[in-house]
Amino acid sequence: MMDVSLAVFITQAPLLFIAALFVLAFAVMLKSVKAILLELLLVVVMIGIQITAMPMLYTIIGAVQVLVGLYILYRFFKALNYNYQLILEKTHQTPLNITDHGQNGSRQSFL
């Protein structure tokens, strides 16, 4: 019987675990429930299959984890740029683009 636990996952794939934590943190900062649930699902699946059970599937899930992480990081930088542009507009340093027609520039989610 194989030991399926978080401790085994952390010792066998520490870089994937750290990347998953960072991506989860960025998803929380983006206020995206879908990204948070996707990240949690990926971590649970990676813990479930472990490295020794199905190495090919584990590699595919790891690649998906990296791609999701890059996409969320890209969206995070877009959200930073959006916030900076919003600040410039609200301090009247640039012409109105985001806040024209009475909009205040707030968003529910940045993903």
C-alpha positions as CSV (number, residue, x, y, z in Angstrom):
1,M,0.0,0.0,0.0
2,M,1.3,3.4,-1.0
3,D,1.6,6.3,1.5
4,V,-0.4,9.2,0.0
5,S,0.1,12.3,2.2
6,L,1.1,15.9,1.9
7,A,4.5,15.2,3.6
8,V,5.5,12.6,0.9
9,F,4.4,15.1,-1.8
10,I,6.5,17.9,-0.2
11,T,9.6,15.7,0.1
12,Q,9.3,14.2,-3.4
13,A,8.5,17.4,-5.3
14,P,9.3,20.4,-3.3
15,L,9.6,22.8,-6.2
16,L,6.1,21.9,-7.5
17,F,4.7,22.4,-4.0
18,I,6.3,25.8,-3.6
19,A,5.1,26.8,-7.1
20,A,1.6,25.7,-6.2
21,L,1.7,27.8,-3.0
22,F,2.8,30.9,-4.9
23,V,0.2,30.4,-7.7
24,L,-2.5,29.9,-5.0
25,A,-1.4,33.1,-3.3
26,F,-1.5,35.0,-6.6
27,A,-5.0,33.6,-7.4
28,V,-6.2,34.8,-4.0
29,M,-4.8,38.3,-4.7
30,L,-6.6,38.3,-8.1
31,K,-9.8,37.5,-6.2
32,S,-10.6,34.7,-8.6
33,V,-12.6,31.8,-7.2
34,K,-12.1,29.7,-10.4
35,A,-8.4,30.0,-10.3
36,I,-8.3,29.1,-6.6
37,L,-10.4,26.0,-7.1
38,L,-8.4,25.0,-10.2
39,E,-5.1,25.4,-8.2
40,L,-6.5,23.4,-5.2
41,L,-7.7,20.7,-7.7
42,L,-4.3,20.4,-9.3
43,V,-2.6,20.1,-5.9
44,V,-5.0,17.4,-4.7
45,V,-4.6,15.5,-8.0
46,M,-0.8,15.7,-7.7
47,I,-0.9,14.5,-4.1
48,G,-3.2,11.7,-5.1
49,I,-1.2,10.3,-7.9
50,Q,2.3,10.9,-6.4
51,I,5.5,10.5,-8.4
52,T,5.8,6.7,-8.1
53,A,2.3,5.8,-9.0
54,M,2.1,7.2,-12.6
55,P,5.2,9.2,-13.6
56,M,3.8,10.2,-17.0
57,L,0.5,11.5,-15.7
58,Y,2.4,13.2,-12.9
59,T,4.7,15.0,-15.4
60,I,1.6,16.1,-17.4
61,I,-0.1,17.5,-14.3
62,G,3.2,19.2,-13.3
63,A,3.4,20.8,-16.8
64,V,-0.3,22.0,-16.4
65,Q,0.6,23.4,-13.0
66,V,3.5,25.4,-14.5
67,L,1.3,26.7,-17.4
68,V,-1.5,27.7,-15.0
69,G,1.1,29.4,-12.9
70,L,2.5,31.4,-15.8
71,Y,-1.0,32.4,-16.9
72,I,-2.0,33.6,-13.4
73,L,1.3,35.4,-13.1
74,Y,0.6,37.1,-16.5
75,R,-2.9,38.1,-15.3
76,F,-1.4,39.4,-12.0
77,F,0.9,41.7,-13.9
78,K,-2.0,42.9,-16.0
79,A,-3.9,43.7,-12.8
80,L,-0.9,45.6,-11.5
81,N,-0.8,47.7,-14.7
82,Y,-4.6,48.2,-14.6
83,N,-4.3,49.5,-11.0
84,Y,-1.5,51.8,-12.0
85,Q,-3.4,53.2,-14.9
86,L,-6.4,53.7,-12.7
87,I,-4.4,55.6,-10.2
88,L,-3.0,57.8,-13.0
89,E,-6.5,58.5,-14.2
90,K,-7.9,59.3,-10.8
91,T,-5.1,61.8,-10.1
92,H,-5.7,63.4,-13.5
93,Q,-2.3,62.6,-14.9
94,T,-3.6,60.8,-17.9
95,P,-6.8,61.2,-20.0
96,L,-9.9,59.2,-18.8
97,N,-10.0,55.7,-20.3
98,I,-11.0,53.3,-17.6
99,T,-13.2,55.7,-15.6
100,D,-15.0,57.4,-18.5
101,H,-18.8,57.4,-18.6
102,G,-19.2,57.5,-14.8
103,Q,-17.4,54.1,-14.1
104,N,-15.2,54.0,-11.0
105,G,-12.8,51.3,-12.3
106,S,-13.5,48.6,-9.7
107,R,-13.7,45.0,-10.7
108,Q,-15.1,41.8,-9.1
109,S,-12.2,39.7,-10.3
110,F,-9.0,40.3,-12.3
111,L,-8.9,37.0,-14.0
